[in-house]
Amino acid sequence: MPEIEVVRIYDHNQPDGYRILVDRLWPRGMSKVRAHLDKWDKEIGPSTDLRKWFNHEDDKYPTFKEKYFKELDKNSYTKEFITDVKNHLTNENVLFLYGAKNKKCNQAVALKEYVLNHLN
C-alpha cells in the first residue's frame, strides 16, 4: 500500500514516488534538475514568521507543530493539498521533501502527521 514518506532533499538514496517539496523556500545549493520534483507546494509550508521563530530548535517543536497545525487549518490551500496527496496515494508513494538538517523535528514531519489525520 502506498504511503507518505518524509525525505530530506539532499539525501542520495531516495525512494520512488510523487515528489513534493513542502518548504516555502527553495533549498540552498539544490538545482531544479537535481531536485527532480513533481511539484513545489510552497503555500503549504509554515509562515515566514513561524519558520523564523521555530529556527529548527528541538525544544520549540511541540509548540511549533501546534501553531503550524493552526495555520494549516486556516490555509485555504490545505484542503486542495490533501486531496492531491490522497489522489496520488492510490497509485504511488508520496514523498514530502524538505531541506532542514534536523530529520525528526521539521515541518515535513509535522505536515505528514497533519495530513494523515485529515485523509478521511
MDAnalysis code that builds the backbone (N, CA, C; Angstrom):
import MDAnalysis as mda
import numpy as np

u = mda.Universe.empty(360, n_residues=120, atom_resindex=np.repeat(np.arange(120), 3), trajectory=True)
u.add_TopologyAttr("name", ["N", "CA", "C"] * 120)
u.add_TopologyAttr("resid", np.arange(1, 121))
u.add_TopologyAttr("resname", ["MET", "PRO", "GLU", "ILE", "GLU", "VAL", "VAL", "ARG", "ILE", "TYR", "ASP", "HIS", "ASN", "GLN", "PRO", "ASP", "GLY", "TYR", "ARG", "ILE", "LEU", "VAL", "ASP", "ARG", "LEU", "TRP", "PRO", "ARG", "GLY", "MET", "SER", "LYS", "VAL", "ARG", "ALA", "HIS", "LEU", "ASP", "LYS", "TRP", "ASP", "LYS", "GLU", "ILE", "GLY", "PRO", "SER", "THR", "ASP", "LEU", "ARG", "LYS", "TRP", "PHE", "ASN", "HIS", "GLU", "ASP", "ASP", "LYS", "TYR", "PRO", "THR", "PHE", "LYS", "GLU", "LYS", "TYR", "PHE", "LYS", "GLU", "LEU", "ASP", "LYS", "ASN", "SER", "TYR", "THR", "LYS", "GLU", "PHE", "ILE", "THR", "ASP", "VAL", "LYS", "ASN", "HIS", "LEU", "THR", "ASN", "GLU", "ASN", "VAL", "LEU", "PHE", "LEU", "TYR", "GLY", "ALA", "LYS", "ASN", "LYS", "LYS", "CYS", "ASN", "GLN", "ALA", "VAL", "ALA", "LEU", "LYS", "GLU", "TYR", "VAL", "LEU", "ASN", "HIS", "LEU", "ASN"])
u.atoms.positions = np.array([
    [0.848, -1.190, 0.000],
    [0.000, 0.000, 0.000],
    [0.891, 1.251, 0.000],
    [0.640, 2.179, -0.886],
    [1.422, 3.422, -0.932],
    [1.302, 4.212, 0.372],
    [2.350, 4.955, 0.685],
    [2.350, 5.741, 1.914],
    [3.054, 7.073, 1.706],
    [2.923, 7.953, 2.698],
    [3.624, 9.224, 2.693],
    [4.978, 9.006, 3.359],
    [6.025, 9.445, 2.688],
    [7.365, 9.351, 3.249],
    [7.963, 10.744, 3.332],
    [8.695, 10.991, 4.397],
    [9.365, 12.270, 4.602],
    [10.840, 12.060, 4.273],
    [11.347, 12.845, 3.306],
    [12.694, 12.623, 2.786],
    [13.437, 13.957, 2.697],
    [14.658, 13.979, 3.213],
    [15.495, 15.178, 3.079],
    [15.962, 15.271, 1.629],
    [15.749, 16.398, 1.006],
    [16.019, 16.559, -0.427],
    [17.490, 16.343, -0.768],
    [18.384, 16.508, 0.196],
    [19.814, 16.350, -0.055],
    [20.284, 14.890, 0.059],
    [19.439, 14.002, 0.580],
    [19.826, 12.596, 0.731],
    [20.017, 11.952, -0.642],
    [20.999, 11.058, -0.732],
    [21.315, 10.444, -2.025],
    [20.340, 9.353, -2.428],
    [20.151, 8.357, -1.623],
    [19.277, 7.243, -1.979],
    [17.851, 7.545, -1.543],
    [17.054, 8.026, -2.488],
    [15.679, 8.396, -2.190],
    [14.720, 7.392, -2.809],
    [13.627, 7.104, -2.105],
    [12.642, 6.170, -2.642],
    [11.913, 6.772, -3.847],
    [11.262, 5.926, -4.593],
    [10.449, 6.382, -5.720],
    [9.107, 6.876, -5.205],
    [8.506, 7.766, -5.959],
    [7.190, 8.265, -5.605],
    [6.962, 9.649, -6.175],
    [5.789, 10.173, -5.884],
    [5.395, 11.523, -6.294],
    [6.101, 12.507, -5.368],
    [6.959, 13.347, -5.921],
    [7.885, 14.180, -5.156],
    [7.363, 15.610, -4.991],
    [7.048, 15.970, -3.732],
    [6.544, 17.309, -3.426],
    [7.513, 18.000, -2.469],
    [8.064, 19.124, -2.883],
    [8.848, 19.953, -1.983],
    [7.860, 20.753, -1.144],
    [7.921, 20.593, 0.185],
    [6.949, 21.241, 1.063],
    [7.553, 22.412, 1.835],
    [8.728, 22.871, 1.425],
    [9.364, 24.055, 2.017],
    [8.875, 25.311, 1.310],
    [8.728, 26.380, 2.058],
    [8.347, 27.666, 1.468],
    [9.514, 28.269, 0.676],
    [10.749, 27.960, 1.121],
    [11.940, 28.467, 0.447],
    [12.627, 27.345, -0.326],
    [13.241, 27.709, -1.448],
    [13.991, 26.724, -2.232],
    [15.241, 26.308, -1.452],
    [15.562, 25.013, -1.393],
    [16.746, 24.545, -0.651],
    [18.050, 25.067, -1.255],
    [18.917, 25.570, -0.396],
    [20.201, 26.130, -0.839],
    [21.027, 25.091, -1.584],
    [21.597, 25.527, -2.705],
    [22.518, 24.684, -3.452],
    [21.865, 23.557, -4.239],
    [20.561, 23.488, -4.255],
    [19.861, 22.411, -4.957],
    [19.375, 22.948, -6.308],
    [19.793, 22.310, -7.371],
    [19.321, 22.724, -8.693],
    [17.947, 22.113, -8.951],
    [17.193, 22.754, -9.803],
    [15.861, 22.225, -10.131],
    [15.960, 20.885, -10.833],
    [16.998, 20.688, -11.614],
    [17.200, 19.405, -12.298],
    [17.486, 18.309, -11.281],
    [18.388, 18.591, -10.358],
    [18.767, 17.592, -9.350],
    [17.613, 17.282, -8.391],
    [16.776, 18.277, -8.119],
    [15.648, 18.084, -7.203],
    [14.625, 17.113, -7.785],
    [14.467, 17.118, -9.089],
    [13.567, 16.205, -9.801],
    [12.178, 16.170, -9.152],
    [11.570, 17.349, -9.028],
    [10.280, 17.472, -8.356],
    [9.113, 17.248, -9.300],
    [8.046, 16.729, -8.737],
    [6.778, 16.714, -9.446],
    [6.008, 17.997, -9.139],
    [6.253, 18.546, -7.933],
    [5.517, 19.728, -7.515],
    [6.272, 20.435, -6.391],
    [6.189, 21.759, -6.375],
    [6.713, 22.543, -5.260],
    [5.524, 23.248, -4.635],
    [5.128, 22.798, -3.453],
    [3.965, 23.362, -2.763],
    [4.402, 24.303, -1.652],
    [4.933, 25.450, -2.038],
    [5.421, 26.391, -1.032],
    [4.291, 26.980, -0.199],
    [3.063, 26.982, -0.729],
    [1.922, 27.526, 0.008],
    [1.584, 26.698, 1.243],
    [2.023, 25.446, 1.280],
    [1.696, 24.557, 2.398],
    [2.724, 24.664, 3.521],
    [3.836, 25.317, 3.267],
    [4.865, 25.483, 4.298],
    [4.429, 26.459, 5.372],
    [5.091, 26.421, 6.522],
    [4.757, 27.366, 7.596],
    [5.059, 28.802, 7.184],
    [4.346, 29.728, 7.805],
    [4.574, 31.143, 7.516],
    [6.019, 31.521, 7.823],
    [6.463, 32.595, 7.220],
    [7.826, 33.077, 7.449],
    [8.055, 33.374, 8.928],
    [7.087, 34.029, 9.567],
    [7.236, 34.351, 10.992],
    [7.368, 33.091, 11.837],
    [6.536, 32.096, 11.573],
    [6.594, 30.859, 12.349],
    [7.893, 30.115, 12.079],
    [8.301, 30.059, 10.831],
    [9.548, 29.374, 10.475],
    [10.746, 30.020, 11.165],
    [10.793, 31.347, 11.142],
    [11.905, 32.058, 11.788],
    [11.879, 31.870, 13.298],
    [10.683, 31.903, 13.894],
    [10.576, 31.703, 15.340],
    [11.053, 30.305, 15.726],
    [10.634, 29.304, 14.993],
    [10.993, 27.912, 15.290],
    [12.495, 27.701, 15.182],
    [13.094, 28.158, 14.101],
    [14.534, 28.080, 13.887],
    [15.090, 26.664, 14.093],
    [14.267, 25.657, 13.872],
    [14.644, 24.232, 13.993],
    [15.235, 23.893, 15.353],
    [14.685, 24.493, 16.404],
    [15.109, 24.203, 17.769],
    [14.198, 23.118, 18.339],
    [14.795, 21.984, 18.687],
    [14.020, 20.821, 19.134],
    [13.036, 21.138, 20.259],
    [13.454, 21.958, 21.229],
    [12.582, 22.234, 22.367],
    [11.345, 23.052, 21.977],
    [11.401, 23.735, 20.841],
    [10.256, 24.508, 20.357],
    [9.322, 23.671, 19.474],
    [9.721, 22.455, 19.122],
    [8.970, 21.670, 18.145],
    [7.508, 21.425, 18.538],
    [7.206, 21.016, 19.774],
    [5.788, 20.791, 20.113],
    [4.932, 22.047, 19.914],
    [5.441, 23.200, 20.314],
    [4.698, 24.449, 20.134],
    [4.638, 24.820, 18.659],
    [5.757, 24.629, 17.955],
    [5.776, 24.883, 16.508],
    [4.692, 24.073, 15.815],
    [4.620, 22.786, 16.132],
    [3.649, 21.892, 15.488],
    [2.222, 22.370, 15.753],
    [1.955, 22.756, 16.974],
    [0.630, 23.259, 17.344],
    [0.276, 24.500, 16.520],
    [1.219, 25.431, 16.438],
    [0.980, 26.669, 15.683],
    [0.869, 26.392, 14.181],
    [1.693, 25.489, 13.693],
    [1.655, 25.136, 12.266],
    [0.322, 24.481, 11.920],
    [-0.170, 23.591, 12.766],
    [-1.463, 22.953, 12.524],
    [-2.576, 24.006, 12.465],
    [-2.497, 25.027, 13.326],
    [-3.495, 26.106, 13.287],
    [-3.406, 26.869, 11.970],
    [-2.176, 27.107, 11.500],
    [-2.010, 27.762, 10.197],
    [-2.611, 26.902, 9.092],
    [-2.372, 25.593, 9.149],
    [-2.912, 24.696, 8.126],
    [-4.436, 24.684, 8.161],
    [-5.013, 24.741, 9.349],
    [-6.477, 24.779, 9.479],
    [-7.058, 26.020, 8.799],
    [-6.334, 27.134, 8.872],
    [-6.813, 28.400, 8.306],
    [-6.431, 28.590, 6.841],
    [-5.475, 27.811, 6.355],
    [-4.957, 27.960, 4.997],
    [-5.982, 27.438, 3.984],
    [-6.418, 28.296, 3.077],
    [-7.427, 27.887, 2.088],
    [-6.883, 26.835, 1.120],
    [-5.581, 26.678, 1.033],
    [-4.963, 25.711, 0.117],
    [-4.856, 24.310, 0.717],
    [-4.953, 24.175, 2.029],
    [-4.721, 22.893, 2.698],
    [-5.617, 21.778, 2.164],
    [-6.890, 22.057, 1.995],
    [-7.828, 21.019, 1.526],
    [-7.423, 20.511, 0.144],
    [-7.055, 21.425, -0.748],
    [-6.610, 21.052, -2.093],
    [-5.333, 20.201, -2.027],
    [-4.402, 20.592, -1.147],
    [-3.164, 19.844, -0.973],
    [-3.459, 18.415, -0.524],
    [-4.313, 18.265, 0.467],
    [-4.647, 16.937, 0.996],
    [-5.329, 16.092, -0.077],
    [-6.203, 16.679, -0.857],
    [-6.865, 15.960, -1.946],
    [-5.855, 15.476, -2.974],
    [-4.896, 16.335, -3.316],
    [-3.841, 15.966, -4.261],
    [-3.018, 14.786, -3.725],
    [-2.635, 14.852, -2.467],
    [-1.865, 13.767, -1.843],
    [-2.688, 12.479, -1.869],
    [-3.938, 12.574, -1.495],
    [-4.825, 11.395, -1.463],
    [-4.948, 10.767, -2.849],
    [-5.099, 11.577, -3.873],
    [-5.217, 11.069, -5.246],
    [-3.955, 10.331, -5.682],
    [-2.797, 10.848, -5.320],
    [-1.547, 10.189, -5.711],
    [-1.278, 8.941, -4.889],
    [-1.789, 8.891, -3.667],
    [-1.582, 7.711, -2.819],
    [-2.317, 6.480, -3.346],
    [-3.233, 6.663, -4.270],
    [-3.915, 5.498, -4.840],
    [-2.979, 4.681, -5.722],
    [-1.927, 5.318, -6.254],
    [-1.033, 4.642, -7.197],
    [0.427, 4.544, -6.762],
    [0.872, 5.453, -5.900],
    [2.301, 5.529, -5.606],
    [2.536, 6.178, -4.253],
    [3.751, 5.994, -3.748],
    [4.148, 6.707, -2.536],
    [4.201, 8.196, -2.835],
    [3.957, 8.997, -1.818],
    [4.099, 10.441, -1.915],
    [5.249, 10.834, -1.005],
    [6.216, 11.564, -1.558],
    [7.382, 11.990, -0.796],
    [7.249, 13.459, -0.448],
    [7.283, 13.770, 0.850],
    [7.349, 15.149, 1.314],
    [8.827, 15.478, 1.456],
    [9.338, 16.301, 0.564],
    [10.752, 16.665, 0.558],
    [10.961, 17.986, 1.289],
    [12.062, 18.054, 2.027],
    [12.385, 19.238, 2.819],
    [13.895, 19.423, 2.835],
    [14.350, 20.596, 3.239],
    [15.777, 20.873, 3.237],
    [16.434, 20.915, 4.603],
    [15.673, 20.956, 5.676],
    [16.233, 21.099, 7.030],
    [17.212, 19.978, 7.375],
    [18.181, 20.291, 8.225],
    [19.151, 19.288, 8.661],
    [18.536, 18.323, 9.671],
    [17.633, 18.814, 10.496],
    [17.008, 18.002, 11.530],
    [15.950, 17.091, 10.889],
    [16.166, 15.793, 10.976],
    [15.269, 14.847, 10.314],
    [14.048, 14.471, 11.149],
    [14.033, 14.844, 12.428],
    [12.921, 14.455, 13.300],
    [11.990, 15.603, 13.647],
    [12.523, 16.793, 13.712],
    [11.741, 17.960, 14.114],
    [11.771, 18.990, 12.997],
    [10.877, 18.827, 12.032],
    [10.790, 19.771, 10.922],
    [9.359, 19.836, 10.413],
    [9.083, 20.787, 9.532],
    [7.718, 20.990, 9.078],
    [7.192, 19.833, 8.243],
    [8.046, 19.111, 7.539],
    [7.586, 17.983, 6.720],
    [7.077, 16.840, 7.601],
    [7.756, 16.598, 8.715],
    [7.307, 15.569, 9.662],
    [5.956, 15.976, 10.249],
    [5.837, 17.242, 10.642],
    [4.572, 17.746, 11.183],
    [3.471, 17.679, 10.131],
    [3.797, 18.068, 8.901],
    [2.807, 18.049, 7.825],
    [2.309, 16.632, 7.557],
    [3.188, 15.663, 7.574],
    [2.772, 14.266, 7.376],
    [1.751, 13.873, 8.438],
    [2.037, 14.198, 9.687],
    [1.099, 13.878, 10.773],
    [-0.252, 14.547, 10.527],
    [-0.221, 15.818, 10.164],
    [-1.454, 16.564, 9.905],
    [-2.247, 15.933, 8.777],
    [-1.586, 15.643, 7.666],
    [-2.274, 15.074, 6.502],
    [-2.854, 13.704, 6.837],
    [-2.097, 12.866, 7.508],
    [-2.602, 11.537, 7.867],
    [-3.849, 11.646, 8.758],
    [-3.900, 12.659, 9.615],
    [-5.072, 12.869, 10.465],
    [-6.267, 13.427, 9.709],
    [-6.049, 13.920, 8.489],
    [-7.131, 14.555, 7.713],
    [-7.427, 13.838, 6.396],
    [-6.914, 12.660, 6.191],
    [-7.106, 11.957, 4.914],
    [-8.515, 11.401, 4.726],
    [-9.256, 11.201, 5.777],
    [-10.590, 10.598, 5.639],
    [-11.558, 11.482, 4.980],
])
